[in-house]
Amino acid sequence: NSVLTGFIKRVWQANGVASIAVRNRGPCLVRFKTKEQQQGVLRNGHLMFDNKPVIVKEWNDEMKLVKHDVETVPIWAKLNDLELKFWGEACLSKICKKIGVDVKADHITQQRTYLSYARVMLEVQVGRDFPNAIGFIDAKGNSHRVTVTYDWVPRRCDGCQGLGHVVDECRVHGEALQGKP
């Protein structure tokens, strides 16, 4: 938790972090000095920590501090050996619809300075399967297939409904489901 706390302080230091309250292996609360500073962080979009999304939500008194209320998360996907002619924003968006909702391409993809893969951030449903390849048909009717790799994929536990692990790794339900004392 000290690593995450240090990350939050470093990334949001200009946004007036007043305090950080952490929960073991769970969500944390970040208090800002002003409402304007808080709103600035909420507007900044997606934040990643160790290739995993930091889910940022405005707190309200109905909110529960649990991970299983998250239904969608951003992830980075690499479309390997995708022909350069398909790297436009509209093409990438259409190709990626088979995985999730296109959010943005990374800077290197936008500038086309590294041509081995196009890297895009996608908003995806938690707990779904992620294809290793995507097939699509171009405007001329030609069929194409591109392999996909992910920096990280969200996993949901069928036992506790938490994120980041599966039931075999679950501290709450894993041992009970495997019949261990």
C-alpha positions as CSV (number, residue, x, y, z in Angstrom):
1,N,0.0,0.0,0.0
2,S,2.9,2.4,0.6
3,V,3.9,2.0,-3.1
4,L,0.3,2.9,-4.2
5,T,0.3,5.8,-1.8
6,G,3.6,7.1,-3.1
7,F,2.3,6.7,-6.7
8,I,-0.8,8.8,-5.9
9,K,1.2,11.5,-4.2
10,R,3.7,11.7,-7.1
11,V,1.0,11.7,-9.9
12,W,-1.4,14.0,-8.2
13,Q,1.0,16.2,-6.2
14,A,0.0,19.3,-8.3
15,N,-3.7,18.6,-7.6
16,G,-3.6,19.3,-3.9
17,V,-3.7,15.9,-2.3
18,A,-4.7,16.5,1.4
19,S,-4.7,12.9,2.7
20,I,-4.8,9.3,1.5
21,A,-6.6,6.6,3.5
22,V,-5.8,3.0,2.4
23,R,-7.5,-0.3,2.9
24,N,-5.5,-3.6,2.8
25,R,-5.8,-5.1,-0.7
26,G,-8.7,-2.8,-1.5
27,P,-9.8,0.7,-2.5
28,C,-8.3,3.8,-1.0
29,L,-9.8,7.3,-0.5
30,V,-7.9,10.4,-1.6
31,R,-9.0,13.8,-0.1
32,F,-8.1,16.9,-2.0
33,K,-7.7,20.4,-0.6
34,T,-10.4,21.9,-2.8
35,K,-13.4,20.6,-4.9
36,E,-11.8,22.2,-8.0
37,Q,-8.7,20.1,-7.6
38,Q,-10.7,17.0,-7.1
39,Q,-12.7,17.7,-10.2
40,G,-9.5,18.2,-12.2
41,V,-8.4,14.7,-11.3
42,L,-11.8,13.3,-12.2
43,R,-11.6,15.0,-15.6
44,N,-8.1,13.9,-16.4
45,G,-9.3,10.5,-17.6
46,H,-7.7,7.1,-17.2
47,L,-4.7,6.5,-15.0
48,M,-2.6,3.3,-15.0
49,F,-0.5,1.8,-12.2
50,D,1.7,-1.2,-13.0
51,N,-0.2,-1.6,-16.3
52,K,-3.5,-1.9,-14.3
53,P,-6.2,0.8,-14.2
54,V,-6.7,3.0,-11.3
55,I,-10.4,3.3,-11.0
56,V,-11.2,6.9,-10.0
57,K,-14.7,7.7,-8.8
58,E,-16.2,10.6,-6.9
59,W,-17.1,9.4,-3.4
60,N,-20.7,9.6,-2.2
61,D,-22.4,8.4,1.0
62,E,-24.0,5.4,-0.9
63,M,-20.7,4.1,-2.1
64,K,-19.3,0.8,-0.7
65,L,-15.6,0.3,-0.5
66,V,-15.6,-3.0,-2.5
67,K,-13.9,-3.9,-5.8
68,H,-16.8,-5.9,-7.3
69,D,-18.9,-2.9,-8.2
70,V,-16.6,-2.2,-11.2
71,E,-18.1,-3.4,-14.5
72,T,-15.8,-1.8,-17.1
73,V,-12.1,-1.0,-17.0
74,P,-9.6,0.5,-19.4
75,I,-6.8,-1.8,-20.8
76,W,-4.1,-1.4,-23.3
77,A,-4.1,-3.8,-26.4
78,K,-1.5,-4.2,-29.1
79,L,-2.6,-5.0,-32.6
80,N,0.4,-6.8,-33.9
81,D,1.6,-6.4,-37.5
82,L,-1.5,-4.4,-38.4
83,E,-1.0,-2.8,-41.8
84,L,-0.3,0.9,-41.6
85,K,-3.2,1.8,-43.7
86,F,-5.5,0.7,-40.9
87,W,-3.9,2.9,-38.2
88,G,-6.3,5.8,-38.6
89,E,-8.6,6.6,-35.7
90,A,-11.8,5.4,-37.5
91,C,-10.2,2.1,-38.6
92,L,-8.8,1.3,-35.2
93,S,-12.1,2.0,-33.6
94,K,-14.0,-0.4,-36.0
95,I,-11.4,-3.1,-35.6
96,C,-11.3,-2.9,-31.8
97,K,-15.1,-3.0,-31.4
98,K,-14.7,-6.8,-31.1
99,I,-12.9,-6.3,-27.8
100,G,-14.3,-3.1,-26.3
101,V,-14.9,0.6,-26.8
102,D,-12.0,2.4,-28.3
103,V,-10.7,5.2,-26.0
104,K,-7.5,6.3,-27.6
105,A,-4.3,5.3,-29.3
106,D,-1.0,5.8,-27.6
107,H,1.3,8.7,-28.7
108,I,3.6,6.4,-30.6
109,T,0.8,4.8,-32.6
110,Q,-0.7,8.3,-33.4
111,Q,2.7,9.5,-34.6
112,R,3.4,6.2,-36.3
113,T,7.0,6.1,-35.0
114,Y,7.1,2.4,-34.1
115,L,5.4,0.2,-36.7
116,S,5.4,-3.3,-35.2
117,Y,2.0,-2.8,-33.6
118,A,-0.7,-0.3,-33.0
119,R,-1.4,0.2,-29.3
120,V,-4.8,1.3,-28.2
121,M,-6.6,1.8,-24.9
122,L,-10.0,0.1,-24.7
123,E,-12.8,0.2,-22.2
124,V,-13.8,-3.4,-21.7
125,Q,-16.3,-5.5,-19.7
126,V,-14.8,-7.2,-16.6
127,G,-14.9,-11.0,-16.6
128,R,-15.2,-11.5,-20.4
129,D,-12.9,-13.5,-22.7
130,F,-10.3,-11.6,-24.7
131,P,-9.5,-12.8,-28.2
132,N,-5.9,-13.5,-29.2
133,A,-6.8,-12.5,-32.8
134,I,-9.3,-10.3,-34.6
135,G,-10.6,-10.9,-38.1
136,F,-12.0,-8.0,-40.1
137,I,-13.0,-7.2,-43.7
138,D,-11.7,-3.9,-45.2
139,A,-13.6,-1.5,-47.5
140,K,-12.5,-3.5,-50.6
141,G,-13.9,-6.7,-49.2
142,N,-10.6,-8.2,-48.3
143,S,-10.3,-10.4,-45.2
144,H,-7.6,-9.6,-42.6
145,R,-6.5,-11.2,-39.3
146,V,-4.4,-9.5,-36.7
147,T,-3.1,-10.9,-33.4
148,V,-3.8,-9.1,-30.2
149,T,-1.7,-9.0,-27.0
150,Y,-2.7,-7.2,-23.8
151,D,-0.7,-5.4,-21.2
152,W,-3.1,-6.7,-18.6
153,V,-6.6,-8.3,-18.6
154,P,-9.1,-7.9,-15.8
155,R,-10.0,-11.1,-14.0
156,R,-13.0,-11.4,-11.8
157,C,-13.3,-14.0,-9.0
158,D,-16.4,-16.2,-9.3
159,G,-16.3,-16.6,-5.5
160,C,-16.0,-13.1,-3.9
161,Q,-16.6,-11.1,-7.2
162,G,-13.4,-9.2,-6.5
163,L,-11.1,-8.0,-9.3
164,G,-7.5,-9.1,-10.0
165,H,-7.7,-12.8,-9.2
166,V,-9.7,-16.0,-9.9
167,V,-11.4,-18.3,-7.4
168,D,-8.4,-20.7,-7.1
169,E,-6.4,-17.7,-5.9
170,C,-9.2,-16.2,-3.7
171,R,-8.3,-15.7,-0.1
172,V,-12.0,-15.7,0.8
173,H,-13.5,-18.6,-1.2
174,G,-10.5,-20.5,-2.8
175,E,-9.8,-22.8,0.1
176,A,-13.5,-23.5,0.9
177,L,-14.2,-24.4,-2.8
178,Q,-11.2,-26.7,-2.9
179,G,-12.3,-28.5,0.2
180,K,-9.3,-27.4,2.3
181,P,-9.7,-26.8,6.0
